[in-house]
Each structure stands twice: as C-alpha cells, then as structure tokens.
C-alpha cells in the first residue's frame, strides 16, 4: 500500500480548479508536502463551492476542471513525486435541482417502480407511496404551480411528470396529484419527511450504498481513478450515515486494490475506531483536541466558570452534559423529528406500545448517547448504558425502553440499523451545531471532535495519548484546521491565551459590552472571543459569523424564525468594532496583549502536530497565520503567490522574527521536509522531560526509537511563563549532538538550557548530527 507522509488540503471549486491545483504542485513539493489532498471533485450542484452535494457520481465536475483537470493534476503530482488523496461522499447526493441529478429525476418520474427506488432511502408507505418534497412556502402554494415544457414548475424549481399524467386543459394541481411525489411546505420537513437526508439538509438525499449495484454505479468513476493510477487514496465523508460502514470499507478496499483509506469519523474522548474497520484511521479531529488542550491553563477553569455563571445570570456555570442532552432533545423533537418517527414506525405493532411513547423513548436513548453511534455488535455495551440512562432520566418510559432494548441490539433488524444511522445526526446537530455555540467559557475548547469539559491536559497525558497513537494508528491523519472547524488553528491559539489572561479578558468583555452590548451573555463571550481570535478581519466576515453563531445557538434568534430586533442589536455591536473608536481601541489593546503569546501557541501547536505520530495535514493557506472562523469563512481564496515568494526568501536565508508571518511558514516547511526526507527519524515516540523551574512549560518528545530521532521542543502556557520569570535554570538533556532545523544552531550532547534552545523561536526541531 502506498501511504502518505503528509497531506495538503485544497478546496477545489470553479474558482480554483484541478488545473490550478496542478500548477501548485511545485510549490507543495518545495514546501515539503508528500500528497495533495483534494475536496470532492465529482459533479456537484451547479455553483456549489464545497462539492459535497454530488449530483452525478459518474463524472468529474466540469466546473472543477473535469477529467482533463484530474489527469493534469495526476501527471503534475507524479512528476513532483506527490500522491493524491481524494475526498468522496458515499452517504448522500445533491437533489436541490432535480434536473441536475439523473438518479433523483428518474425516481421522481417513475416512483416506486423506478430502478433508483432502491438507491434512495425512502419510506414509501409513509406518504401514500409518494416522496414528500419540502419546497413550498406553505401547502397553500400549490396554486403557484405551472406546467411548462412537460415539467411541473414552482418558481425556479422543476420536477418531472410521470408518463400519461398530463393532458391539455388539466390544472397544475390536478397534474401534481398524479405524480409519484408530493410538494409540501418547507416547515413540514421536520416531522413529515419520508426520505433519509444528510443531517437536516433537505437537499441532500441519503443513498443506500450497501446495495451492491448502487455501490458499483456510484463508485464506477472512483474505481477508474485507481485503475488508471490517477488517485492514491480516499477520504470517506460521513461514514456514520451509512447502514454498514464496516462492510462499505471492506468493499471499497477491495475495489481500490488495497488503497489508503481514511474516515471522517469523530471519536469522543476514550473512544477507539472499531478494529474491524478496514482503514488507516480518521481525519484527525481527535488529534486536534489533544494538541489544543496543551495550551489551556488549568488554573483558569474556576475563574472562567465563575464568569460564565455571571454571564448567564445564574448561580452556577452551564452544566455541559445537561446542556447537550437538552440541545440533542431539541433536535430530535425538532428538525430531525422525521427521522425519529421513522424509527418508531419500525417497532413491531405486535408489542402494542403507544406510538408516541415509542418515539419519545427512542429520542431519549439517542439523547443519552455519549458517542456518535454504535457499529453492532461493537458498541453494544454503550447502547445498553444509554438505555439505562434514559430510563433514569425518564422513569415514565422505563417499561417501553426495556422492550425496545433487545430490538436495538439486534444487528440484523432494520430498526437497529436505522437507529445507528440516526444517532450521529442528532449528535452532530445537537452538539457541534448548537451546544458549541452555547457553551462559551473558552471558544478554543468547543471544536469539532472535542469534549469541552476536558479543559486542559498536562504534558504527561499528552505523551500517553501519543504513544498509544503511535502504537495503534500510526497512519491516521492529524490536523489543526479543516473546512469544518469552527475556528482555525491560529484563531484558537490566540483564544487559548485568554486562559492565561482572565482578568484582562473580563475587563475587555465588560468594556465592549458596556459600549456595544450584545443582549445575550453567553453569546457575547463567544462573539467577542471569535473577533479577538480572527482579528484583523473585515466587517462583512465578522457580521456573517456573528449572525450564524447566534442562529446556530438558537437562544436569542434562530434560522427559521429570526428575531429581527436582537439581530439588529447584534449587528450594531459588531459594527462598533469599526465605527466606535473606544471599542476599536479596546479590541486593539486586548489583541496586542495576547498576540505574542498567541503566536507562541500557534508555532508550538503547529510543530507538535507536524511531528507527532500520524500523517499531518496542512489545510490550504495555514502555513501563514490564518484567523478564519466557521464556514464559509474558512473557504476563502488563498494568496498562494505570497506564500511562494515568502518560501523562496526563507530558502535564500531569510531569518524571520518569531512574530513575522513567515515564521510559521518556516516551521511548516522545515518540519514537513524533515518528515518526508528523513523518515528514519520518525520511527517511534519517546517523551523527553525538562528539568528546572519552568519544566512544566516544555512539551518535548523524540520520534526515534532510542532517543536518536527528531526531537521536538515546544513552549506551553507562554504568558504565565513570562510572568514567572522565564526559563531560568530549565534544561533539556540531549543524548547526542544536534542541529536545529529552524535556526541552524548546533548543540552538543548534555544538558542544554531551554532559554538557549528557544532564544529565537518558541520551538525547536533538533536533528542528530552524529
């Protein structure tokens, strides 16, 4: 199997095509990258900037470069000695514009008798044999239908007509009644939908890749890439939505002749990938959480909890576990109610259980789930515990729960299968997309794949986790930023300094809330932290983020029924950053207070991520400081020419100060090159302890098997380090003579002062010279 040493994620879109990626391969090779990692490239909804709404799995998207673009990228990559990792989307297809999706169009036209009725996950019996499509403003909008060119039209929406269902003189309503689909008001999607979606996105319809011919037809083009040597590995999007992830991975491995596979799987703390998953690991959110927590000061937890309580006008801070139970329940009873009701319809009538109680009980079990899903029989114990917790939470449902448990544990049952597909949906929407915008004591902790109740970890715990990663998942990806992270790595690095500057944070927050109040205490903490992390940023970026954060939180406004008065006040507060001098000054002063320490965190986290066990990924552009916030902000165009020029200057001998933007590029390029060119230096993992007064501020590890590998030295909690008097007598024992890849400085074996090692940068990357 060909495996990557490192990857670089590129967002392929109409404005940055596969041909553009091909032209960038020379820079990526010089940077030190081993594989190019591209976002989905199959034909997607026209105008899609992300590509996860595939409408035609049989072709490479012409707007993204088409098959010629893929060939060009593959040829350029091979010429530079690079591999290609491609992102694929097996769980769902885009159906926003039915005419663009031949599968969906034929299904709507032919209904239950269509070949593609087996491809999509439709509950035909619920809905009278028709697919419910929630596109109308309301059910009364049927009067707005028109028949044009043998199609049923609703404004810009077009739908097919079944054979023989329209004759001259028929009213559009009459024609609509004869179709295999029913157009309904969009609000009915919450409870009345009868096809599986990606989460609650009505325009992404679930696909049943567990059906052999569906797998074959939807993967024919992907298999061609491997047969023709165009692609070397795959990143599988949202495997938790599949009916049989284990079976899917086994079949994909076979179809790609044993290629490198990664799954976009979120592991909760302590959770492991099932051993039966035939893949190399995950896309790295678990690694991100471990790295981030090295840079959070544990001493701040009590103070930030106290502030959180005050912001909530409460006697105590938010109870995270109670919060996520409530937010998951909100989702299960709200936008994903259709999925819960479908599960309830699968419970045998012979049990004679009240339908409403069955639905209530199923939702309660899901809301008590501590992980995204089980993969029966793997995870059966977790399911039993969740049922037990649900019964404690809701004693009135205990009897129903006891009868449901054996059904949910029966891996051969359709109920158990669909339950597993549904629990992850509720978790994602209830936690990542709701609670993470409500639990706001420190924004760097609420990141995808993380549990924010784990406030900080000491170096010893980090080393234990890295040793386990080296042993169990050495080819799993590591990352700090992705297209899905809530805040980029550098924004989080600066926000984490707040844990070392709580009094300054309280003063800043009090000042801006007085001058430009956001009338939602917890949200104000999130918004102002995010502005601090992203700064400098333009007005529109911050306005878009604040509005999305407020609606996702769903406390003071929401997506379906926006509170216009609250949103006006929120917009006014964000505008104050640009329009009110006192607010601008407060922000500038606070950012300047955090900046050197945020930069230290940024460089330290990056070097650790690039040299720790696993396959490091660099998200496009993050070799410079990047203060992006949640999507679509993190998908903005990247100025690659500036990075190419800066790298050339570094290679000509430029020595940037640690606060210069190119300092991060220095760290990234030197670490990537070393991993690629000297793999023997990364064959193991050994913690390296510092000695002296500031030993707790050092994170150091040797990637050799015998203390003769690449040695990473990084700084943690830099603001507190400075306030305590700096490194003082702190030393690290070198077992051999070494050279720092970042500065060129050399050191002899023996005890070396950390102050000497880190004189120029908060990090060092040492390589044996003898």
N, C-alpha and C positions, 0 to 999 in steps of 0.2 A: 504494500500500500504506500502510495506517495502521500506524505504528510507535510504540513506547513511548519516553518519555524516561527513565522509571524504573518499577520494579515493587515491589510489597509482597506477599510470600508469606503466605497464610493457610492454615492447616490446617483444612479443612472436615471435620466429623465430627458424630456425633449430638449431642455436647455444644456444638458451635459450628457452626450450620447456615448455609446460604446466606442465610437471613433475617437471622441475626446479622451476617453479613458486610455485608449491605445497610445495616444500621444503623450500620456503622462507616465508611461511605464519606465522611461529612462530616469525620470526624477525619483520614482518609487524605488527603483534599483539602487540609485545613489543614496537614498535615504536609509537603505538597509532592509527594506521590506522583502519578504520571500514570496508571498502570494497576494494577488489582487482579489478583493472581496467585493462583489457587486450586488446591489439591491435587485429585486425581481426584474427580470428582463422579458418575460413572456408578455404577449399583447394584453394591455390593460385598458380600462375605461379611458376614452379619449380625454386628454387634458390632465390625467392623473399624474401627480408629481411624485408619488411613492411606489406605485406599481403593485400594491397588494390586492387590487381589485381586478384580477386577471379575467379577461373575457374570452380569450382564445388561447388555450394551452398548447395549440399545435404550431404556433409561430412565435418567433422573436419579434417584439414590438417594433414596427417600422419607425415609430416616432422616437424610439430609443436607440436606433441605429440598425435595426433589422438583422437578419442573418449575416449580412455583409459586415456589419459592425462587430458582431461576435467573432467572426473569422479574423477580422483585423485585430481585435484585442488579443485573441488567442495567439496569433502569429507574433505580435509585438511582445507579448508576455514570454513566449518561448524564446524569442531572440534575446531577451534580457535575463533568461533563466528563472522566470517567475511562474508560479502556478496560478490557477484561478479557482476561487470559491464562489459559488453562485447561490443566491437566496431563492428558495422556491416556496410556493404557497399551496400545499395539498388540501387544506381544510375547507376552502371556500372559493367561490367565483364571484366576480362583479356582475350585478344584474341591474344596476341603476338605469341603463339604457338597453332594454331587452333586445333591440335590433342588433346591438353590437355583440351579443352573446348567442351564437347559433344554438347551443345546447338549451339555453333558457327559452329562446324564441320558439324552438320546436316543442318544448314542454308545454308552454302556454298555448300553443296552437293545437296540439294533439291531446293534451291532458294525460289522464291515467294510462292511455294506450300508447303513449309515446315511449320510444326506446329510452329516453332520458328521464322517464319517471323513476327509473331505478337509480339514476345517478344523483338526483337531488333527494334530500331528506324531508319528504312531505307526508304529513298526516292527512291522507285523503278523506278518511271517514269523518274527520272533524272539519266541517266546512262544506258538507254535502257533495264531496267529490271535486271541489274546486280549490284552487290555490288562492288564498287571500293576499292581495297586493295592496299595502297601505300607502297609497299615493295621493288620495283625495284630501282636500282641505277639510271636508266633512262628508258624511254619507250623502248629504243633500246635493253635493256637487256632481252627481250623476247627470244632472241636467246640462252640465258643461261638456259632455261627451259629444264627439263628432265622428262620423265615418268618412275617412279620406283615403283614396287610393288603396282600397281593400285593407285598411287598418283602422283600428279604433284609436282615436286621439283624445288625449286630455291635456290641453295646452301643449307643452313640448314633449309630452310622453306619448310613445307609440306602442301599440300592442297588436298582435296578430289576430286574425279572425279564423276560426275553425271552418273547414270546408262546409259549404252549404248553409251558413248561418246568417247570410245577408242577402236580401233581395231589395230591389228598388222600392222605396216607399216605407221600408222598416225604420222605426225610430232608433236612435243610438241606444236608448235604454233597452229596447227590445233585443237589439243585437247583443248588448252586454250580457243580458240574462242567458243567452245561448252559449256563452263561452265556457272554457274549462278553467277560467279564473274569475275572481270577483274583486273588483276595485273597491276599496273601502277607505274610510277616513284614516288619516295617519295616526291618530291617537289610539286607534283600535289595535295597533301593533303590540301594545303592552300585554294584552290578555287574549286577543282573538287570532293571533297569527298561527299558521299551521305548517310553516316550513322552518327548519333549523337555520340559524344565522351565525355569523361571526359576532359573538357577544350580542349587543342590541342594535347592530347595524343592519337595517332592513335591506340595504342594497348589496349585502354580501351574503349569498346563499350557500349553506353548507353542502359539501359534496361527499358522497359515500365512496371514498377510495378503497374501502375494504372489499368492495365488489370487484372481482378480478378484471372484468373488461373495462370498468371505469378507471381503475389504476392504469391499465395498459394505454387507454386512449388519452388520458390526461397526462401521461408521462412519456408518451412516444417521442416528443421533441427533446425532452430532457435526456432520455436514453441515447438519442442521436448524438448529443454533445459528448457523451463518454465514448461512444463507438468511434467517433471521428477525432477524439482526443482534443476537443475544444475546451473542456472543463475538467478540473481535477477533483473537486469535492463539492459538497452541498451543505447549506444551512437550511434546516427544515423549520418553517414558520409554524407556530402554534400547534405542536403535536398533541397537546392536551385536548384539542377539539375532536380528534379522530376517535372512531369507535374502537380501534385496535392499534394503538401506537406501536406496540411490540411487533405485531405482525407486519405492519407497514414498514418499519425499519428493516426487518428481515428481507422483505420483498425488494425494497429499494437497494439494499446492499447487493443483493443478487443481480438486480437489473443494471447496476452500475459497475459490476465486476469487482466488488470489494472496495469501492471508493471511500474516502474520508468523509464522515458524516457528523454533523453537529445538530443538536436540537435546541430550539429556543424554548428552554424549559426553566421555569423559576422554581428553585429549590428553597424551601423555608429553612430556617436555622436547624441544623441537625439532620435534615432530610438528605437522602442519597438517591442517585439515579438507580432504578431497578437494574440488577445485574443482567437481566435478560434483554435489556435494550442493546441492540447491536449498533452501537455508535461510539464515537470517541469522547463525547461529553456534551457540555452545554455551551451556550454563547456567552457565559461569563458573568452573569449578574451576581452570582454567589461570591465570586472573587472581588467584585466591586465593593460589596458590602463589607468584606473583611478589611480591605485596604482603607476605606473611608474611616472606619472606626479607630484606626490607629491615631487619627489626627483630631480626635474629640477629647477634650479634657474631662475626665470623670468627675472632677471636683465641681463642675458646673451643673451637674444634673439637678441637685436640690434647688439651686437658685433659679434655674430655668423652669423647673416645676412650679416654684412659687410665683414667678412672673406669669406663667400660663394660667394659673388659678385666678390671678387678678384680672387678666385679660378676658376671662370667661365670667367674671363677677361670681366666682364660686369659692367654696371653702377648700377645694382640693383641685389639683390639675386634672386634665382629662384622663379618664381610665381608657387606655387604648383598646384593651380587649373588649370592654363593654361597647366602646365606640364602633369597632369593626363588626361586632355582632349586629348592632343597630343599622349600620350602613349596608351590610350584606342583606339584612332583612328588608331594608328599603328597596334594594334592587330586586330581590326575589318577589316582593309584593308589588313591584312597580314595572320597570322596563323589561324585566325578564319573567314576568308572570306567565307569559305564554309558554315558556319552557317548563315551568313548574307544573302548570296544568296539563301539559302533555305527559309528563311523568305520572301524574295522578291518574290519567286515563289508562295507563298501562297496568295499574294494580288490578288483579283479578276481581271481578264482581262477586265471585263466589265467597270472598271474605266478608262481604256485606258490611263494609266500612263506609261511613259517611264520606262522600267525595270531598267536601270542604275540609274535613279533618285530615284526610289523607294528604291533600295539597298543603295544608298547614304544617303537618308533620314532616313532609319531605323538605319543605323550605327550611324548617327549623334544624334538621340534620345538616343541611348544606351550610347554614349559618354558623353551626358549631364546628365545621371542618377547620383544622389547623393548617391544612395544606391545600394545594390546588385540586388534586384528585388522587384517587387510587388507580391501580392497574391490576385488578384482581387476577390471581389471589394476593399479589403484592399490595400491601396496604390494608389488608382486611382488618388487622388489629386497630388501625386508626379509624376505620369505619365503625367498628363496634364501640369504640370510645366516644365517637361523635354521637352515636345514637344514645348512649348512656348520658352524655352531657345534655343532649336535647331533652331527655326525659327529666333531668334535674331542673333544667331551665323552664320546662313546660310540663308539670306533672299531669295536667289535664290531657296531655297527648300520650301518656305512658303506654296505655293499652294499644293504641294504634301503632306506636313505634315498635313495640315488641313484635307485632305481626308483620311489620314492614322489614325488620332487620334481616330475616332469612332470605327474603326476596332480593334485598340489596346486596347480599353476599353471594348470591347465586350468579356466578360469572357468565353462565350460559343464557341468562334471562335478558330480554330486551330492556326491561326496567333497569337492571343493574348497569347495562351498557350505557344507556342514555343518561342515567344518573351521573356516571363518571364523566360523561361529556359536558354535563351541565354545571357541576360544582365549580369547575375552574372559571366558567363565565361569571358566576356570581362573585367569586373571589376577586377576579380582576376588576370588575366594575365597582364592587363594594369597597375594596381596599385601595388598589392603585389609583383608581379614577374618582374616588370620593374621599375616603378617610385620609389619604395622603395630602389632601387639600384642607383637611380639618385639624389634623394633629400637627401643630405648627411650632412646637417649642424650639426645634432646630431643624431647618429645612434640609440640611445635608443628610439627615437620617432617614427621611421619607423618600427613598429611591427605590426603583423597581427591583424586586427581589430581596428587599431588606426588611427586617423587623425593627422598627424604630424604638422598641422597648429595650433593645440591646444598644445602650447608649455609647459605650466605648469598650475597647478591648486592649489589654496590655500586650506588650511585645511577645510575652511567653505564650499567650493564647494564639496569637497570630502565627507564631512559629509552629505550634502544634498542628494548626489547620493546614499550613503549607506543607509540612512533612506528609500529612495524610493525602493532600492533593498530588504530591509528587509520587506517592505510592499507588494511588488508586486511579487518578485521572491526569496523567502527565500530558496528554494531548488535548485536554479540554481547553476551550478558549478562556482568556482573561480579558477584561475590558474595564474602562472607566467611563466612557461615553458611547452612546449608541443613538440611533434615530428615535429611540423610545424613552430615553432617560428624561426624567422630569427637569433636571438641571445638568448642565455639562460639568465635566470634572473640575474645571477651573472655577466655575461659579461655586461649586460645593467646597472646594479647597478654601476659598475666602470665607464662605459662610461658617465653616467649621471653626474659624478663629474666634467667632462670637463666643464659643465655649470658654475661651481664654480671656474674654473681654466683656463679661456680663455687665459690670457697672456702666461701661461705655455704651453697650447695646441698650440698656434700659434708658439711659439719658437720651440717646439718639431717638429711640422709639417714642419716648414721651414728648420730645420736641416736635417731631414731624406730625404726631397725632394731634398735637395742640394747634399746629399751623395748618395742617392739611388732613383733617380727620377722616379715617375710613371707619364707618359706623358698624364694625364687626370686629371685635377684639382679636380673636384668633386669626381671622383673615388678614388683619393689619400686620400681624407678625410675619405671616407668610409673604405677603406682597412686598413689605419693606426689606425683608431678608433677600428676596429674589432680586429686587432692584439693586441692592448692595452687591450681590454676587455677580450680576450681569454688567454693572457699570464699568465703562461708559456704554450707553445704549441710546438709541433714538426713541422719540416719543411714541411712534406707532408700535414698535416692538413691545414696549412696556405696557401700553394700553391694551394691546391684544392679549398679552399674558395675564394681566390683572383681571380682565373680563372672563377669560377662560377659567382661571383659578377660582373666581367667585362662583361661576355657574357649576363647575365640577364639584365644589364643596357643597353646594345646594342648600346652604343655610339661609342666606340673605337674598339670594336670587337663584334662578336655575335656567336650564336650557328651554324648557317647554313653556314656562310662564314667567318671563323675566320681570323682575321688579325694577321698573324704569327709574324710579326715584333713587333707589340705592345705587344703581349702576351709574347714574349721573354724578352722585357724590363720589363714587369710586374713581370715575374718570377725572373729576376735579382734583382729587388728591394726587393722582399720577401726573396731571398737568402741572401741579405745583412744583414738581422737580425741575421743570423748565421755565416756569413763569413766576415763581415766588423766590426772590433772592435768598431769603432766610432758609428756606427748605433746601435750595441748591447748595448753600454753604454748609448746612448740617450734614448733607449727604457727602459732599466732597471731603469734609473733615473726617467723617467716620470711615470712609473708604481709605483715606490716606493713613489712618491709624491701623487698619487691618492689612493694607496692601503688602508690605514686605513679608509679613507672616503668612499671608495667603499665597504669595509666590513661593515661599519656602515649602509650604504644604503641597503646592502644585508640582514642583520639581521632585519632591520626595515621593509623593504618591505615584508619579509617572515612572520614576526609575524603579520603584518597587514592582509596579505592575509589569513593566517590560522585562524584568529579570527574575521574577518569581516563577515557580513551576506552572506550566501551562503554555498555551500558544497565545502570545499577546496580540491584541487587535488595536490598531490606531484608527479612530473614527476621523473621517475626512477633515482636514484642516486643523486638527487639535495638536499638531506639532508646534503651532503657535498657541498663545493663550486664547481661549475661546470661552466667552461668557454667555453661551446660549442657554435659553430656557426651554420649556417643553415644546413639542412640535406644534406648528411647523417652524418655529424659530430655529430649531437645531438642524433644519434642512436648507438653510440659506446658502447661496453660492459661495464658493471658496476662491480666494485670490491665490491661485497656485503659483503665479509668476513671482509674487513677493516671496513665497517660500523657496522657490527655486533659486532666486537671487541670494537670499539670506544663507542658504546652504552652501552656495558657491563661496560666499565670503568666509564662512566658517572653515571650509576646506582650504582656503587660501591663508588661514592662520588667524582670523579674527578671534579675539578673546572677549566675548560679551560680559558685561556685568551681570550678576545673577538676576537683577531686576529688569534687564533688557528682554524684549520679546524673543530674541533669537537664542536666549539661554535654554529655553525649553526645547527648541529645535536641536541644540547641541546635545542635550540629554537623550532625546529620542533617537537621533541619528547614531550616536556612538553606542548606545545600548543595542539597537537593532542590528547594527553592523557586527558587533561582537557576537551576538547570539547566532547570527547567520554564518559568520566566518570561522568561529571557534566553538563549535557545538560541544567539544570535549570539556569545555569549562562549565557546562550546564548539565552535568550528568547526575547530580544529587542535590541534597539540601541539608545544610547544617547551620543552626543558629550560631551567631557569634555574639558573645557577651562583651559589653564595655565595662570598664572599671572606673570608679571615681564618683565625684559628687553629682555629676549630671548624667550618669549611666542610663537613667530611665528615659532620657530624651533621644537615645540612639536606637535605631532599628537596623540591625546588620545581619546578613546571612551570606554564607559561602555556598555557591552552587556546585562545588566539586564534591566528590565522594570522600575526600581525605584532606580537606582544608587546602586544596591546591586549585580551586576553581575560581570563577569570577566572584569577587566579593563586593556586595552592595552595602553601602553605608548611607543612611538617611536620617534626617532630623525629624523628631515629632514634638509637638507642643512647643513651637519656637518662641511664642510670646512669653510664656511662662519661663522658658529657658533664659531669655534675656533679662527678665525681671529678677531671676535668682542669681544673676552674676555670670551667665555664660557657661562655657565648657569647663573652665577652671582646670582641675587636675585629671579630667576624664581622659582615659586612654583606651585604645584597642590593640590587642596583641596580634601582630602579623606573623604568620608561621614561615613566610618566605618573602623574598624581595619582591616588591610590587611597583606597578606604574598605574597612575590614574588616567583612564581613557578620556576624561573630560579636560584635564589641565596639562597632562604630560608630565606632571611631577612624579618623582620616584621616591620610594621609601624602603629602608632596609628592614629585615626581619627584626621582630621585637616589639616592645610597647611603643606605640606612636600616639602622640597627643591628638585627640579628636579636633581640637582647635586648629592644629596644623593641617590635618586631612581636609577639613571643611573651611579652610581660610577663604576661598574664593566662592564656593557654592555650598548650599546646604546638603549636598550629596556628593558622593564619590563612587566611582566604579573602578575597582582595583583588579589588576590582572597580574598573575605571577610573571616575573621576568627571568626566573632561573628555576 
